[in-house]
């Protein structure tokens, strides 16, 4: 399994090396937008838990 991942990574790196500059830039933009969307989804899912934890910390600090 590790060999398959390694060869896939090598193939991906070789393809990136051969691509034109513009295609690579588009890929990076798509990757950045995808990561931003994933981060926003995680924050949206965890928001209630984060708010509850923050309120608990504030209550603890204030002694309430």
Secondary structure, 3 states (H helix, E strand, C coil): CHHHHHHHHHHHHHHHHHCCHHHHHHHHHHHHHHHHHHHHHHHHHHHHHHHHHHHHHHHHHHCC
